[in-house]
Amino acid sequence: MPKFVALLRGINVGKAKRIAMADLRALLTELGYTDVATLLNSGNAVFRATKGTQAKHAATIAAAISEQLKVEVPVIVKSAKELSAIVGENQLAEQANNHSHLLVVFAQDNAMLSGLGAVESLVVLPERFLVGKNAAYLHCAAGILESKAGRVLLGNAGRSVTTRNWATILKLQALVAETDA
């Protein structure tokens, strides 16, 4: 049975859009997903599904969160195989000594990644920005909040995407492998 990763955008930041991970796990289980596990408090979940596309899972999860938990939140779903490809194609990982300074940018439709040109124009050396096949990558050498490009991706301009730092991506990859065991 295929495994997926759900990434919720902008939850549990400050007092708005609060979702307990226990509630998220229960909701995903109610939707018929199995082997549900969550990571951290920022809306990362791993689950198995017998059928359905990633876009369909994202829409179903977002609708259920809105209806049952009363929170409007964008949801992006990637397959475990895609997550592995995202990790493998990251050409900035070796340069990022601090994994919290390296953002991975996810879009539900990978074609949307090519529209991140406005972000690229804000990158100031030694920052680096790359768009891969399955994700985009932003290394903010001085820190994410010190980067104009980082702030744009985290703010309203990044509404159609969600980001995770490299440390979280590696933890998600480990969680996917752990639930396979």
C-alpha positions as CSV (number, residue, x, y, z in Angstrom):
1,M,0.0,0.0,0.0
2,P,1.5,3.4,-1.0
3,K,2.8,5.7,1.6
4,F,2.3,9.5,1.6
5,V,3.5,12.6,3.4
6,A,1.0,15.4,4.2
7,L,2.4,18.9,4.8
8,L,0.0,21.4,6.3
9,R,0.9,25.1,5.7
10,G,1.0,27.6,8.5
11,I,-0.5,25.7,11.4
12,N,0.5,26.1,15.1
13,V,2.5,29.3,14.4
14,G,1.5,31.7,17.1
15,K,-2.1,31.5,18.3
16,A,-3.8,31.2,15.0
17,K,-4.7,27.9,13.1
18,R,-4.0,25.6,16.0
19,I,-4.3,21.9,15.4
20,A,-3.3,19.2,17.9
21,M,-1.3,16.4,16.3
22,A,-3.5,13.9,18.1
23,D,-6.5,15.5,16.4
24,L,-4.8,15.3,13.0
25,R,-3.9,11.7,13.5
26,A,-7.5,10.9,14.5
27,L,-8.9,12.8,11.5
28,L,-6.6,11.0,9.1
29,T,-7.6,7.6,10.6
30,E,-11.3,8.6,10.3
31,L,-10.7,9.3,6.6
32,G,-9.5,5.7,6.2
33,Y,-5.8,6.3,6.1
34,T,-3.7,3.7,7.9
35,D,-0.3,3.7,9.7
36,V,-0.8,7.3,10.5
37,A,2.1,9.1,12.3
38,T,2.8,12.8,12.8
39,L,6.1,14.6,13.2
40,L,6.6,17.7,15.3
41,N,3.8,20.2,15.9
42,S,3.9,21.9,12.5
43,G,1.6,19.7,10.5
44,N,3.6,16.8,9.1
45,A,1.9,13.5,8.7
46,V,2.8,10.1,7.2
47,F,0.1,7.7,6.1
48,R,-0.8,4.9,3.8
49,A,-3.7,4.9,1.4
50,T,-5.0,2.1,-0.9
51,K,-6.1,4.4,-3.7
52,G,-6.3,8.0,-4.8
53,T,-3.9,10.6,-6.2
54,Q,-1.8,13.0,-4.1
55,A,-4.0,15.9,-5.2
56,K,-7.1,14.0,-4.2
57,H,-5.7,13.2,-0.7
58,A,-4.6,16.8,-0.3
59,A,-8.1,18.1,-1.1
60,T,-9.8,15.5,1.1
61,I,-7.6,16.2,4.1
62,A,-8.0,20.0,3.7
63,A,-11.8,19.7,3.4
64,A,-12.0,17.4,6.5
65,I,-9.8,19.8,8.6
66,S,-12.0,22.7,7.6
67,E,-15.2,20.8,8.3
68,Q,-14.2,19.0,11.5
69,L,-11.5,21.1,13.0
70,K,-12.8,24.5,11.7
71,V,-9.4,25.5,10.4
72,E,-8.7,26.6,6.8
73,V,-5.3,25.3,5.8
74,P,-3.6,24.4,2.6
75,V,-2.4,20.8,2.5
76,I,0.2,19.4,0.1
77,V,0.6,15.7,-0.2
78,K,3.7,14.0,-1.7
79,S,4.4,10.3,-2.1
80,A,7.1,8.6,-0.1
81,K,8.9,8.1,-3.4
82,E,8.7,11.8,-4.2
83,L,10.1,12.6,-0.8
84,S,13.0,10.4,-1.5
85,A,13.6,12.1,-4.8
86,I,13.4,15.5,-3.1
87,V,16.1,14.5,-0.7
88,G,18.2,13.0,-3.4
89,E,18.0,16.0,-5.8
90,N,19.0,18.6,-3.2
91,Q,22.3,20.1,-4.4
92,L,22.5,22.5,-1.5
93,A,22.5,20.0,1.3
94,E,26.3,19.6,1.6
95,Q,26.8,23.4,1.8
96,A,24.2,23.9,4.6
97,N,26.1,23.3,7.8
98,N,23.0,24.5,9.7
99,H,20.0,22.4,8.5
100,S,17.6,25.0,9.9
101,H,18.9,27.5,7.3
102,L,18.0,25.3,4.3
103,L,14.4,25.5,3.2
104,V,12.7,23.0,1.0
105,V,9.7,24.4,-0.9
106,F,6.8,22.1,-1.8
107,A,4.0,22.7,-4.2
108,Q,1.1,20.3,-4.9
109,D,1.7,20.7,-8.6
110,N,5.4,20.7,-9.3
111,A,4.8,22.9,-12.4
112,M,4.1,25.7,-9.9
113,L,7.8,25.6,-8.8
114,S,8.8,27.3,-12.0
115,G,6.7,30.3,-10.9
116,L,9.1,31.1,-8.1
117,G,11.2,33.4,-10.2
118,A,10.2,36.4,-8.0
119,V,11.8,34.6,-5.0
120,E,15.0,34.1,-7.0
121,S,15.3,37.8,-7.6
122,L,15.4,38.4,-3.8
123,V,18.3,36.0,-3.2
124,V,21.5,37.8,-2.0
125,L,24.8,36.0,-2.0
126,P,25.9,33.9,-0.2
127,E,22.3,32.7,-0.3
128,R,21.5,30.1,-3.0
129,F,18.2,29.2,-4.6
130,L,17.6,26.2,-6.9
131,V,14.4,24.8,-8.4
132,G,14.5,21.0,-8.8
133,K,12.1,18.6,-10.5
134,N,10.1,17.9,-7.3
135,A,10.9,20.9,-5.0
136,A,12.8,24.1,-4.7
137,Y,15.6,24.8,-2.2
138,L,16.7,28.0,-0.5
139,H,19.8,28.2,1.5
140,C,19.7,31.2,3.8
141,A,23.3,31.4,5.0
142,A,22.6,34.1,7.6
143,G,19.2,32.6,8.7
144,I,15.7,32.4,7.3
145,L,14.4,35.6,9.0
146,E,17.5,37.5,7.7
147,S,16.6,36.5,4.1
148,K,14.2,38.5,2.0
149,A,13.6,35.4,-0.1
150,G,13.0,33.3,3.0
151,R,10.5,35.8,4.4
152,V,8.6,35.9,1.1
153,L,8.3,32.1,1.0
154,L,7.1,32.0,4.6
155,G,4.7,34.9,4.1
156,N,1.6,35.6,2.1
157,A,3.5,35.5,-1.2
158,G,4.2,31.8,-0.5
159,R,0.5,30.8,-0.1
160,S,0.6,28.2,-2.9
161,V,3.6,26.5,-1.4
162,T,4.8,25.3,1.9
163,T,8.3,25.0,3.3
164,R,10.1,22.8,5.7
165,N,13.7,23.1,6.9
166,W,16.2,20.4,6.0
167,A,16.3,19.0,9.5
168,T,12.5,18.4,9.3
169,I,12.8,16.8,5.9
170,L,15.4,14.3,7.2
171,K,13.2,13.5,10.1
172,L,10.3,12.9,7.8
173,Q,12.4,10.7,5.6
174,A,13.4,8.7,8.8
175,L,9.7,8.5,9.8
176,V,8.7,7.1,6.4
177,A,11.5,4.5,6.7
178,E,10.5,3.7,10.3
179,T,6.9,3.1,9.4
180,D,8.1,0.7,6.7
181,A,9.8,-1.5,9.3
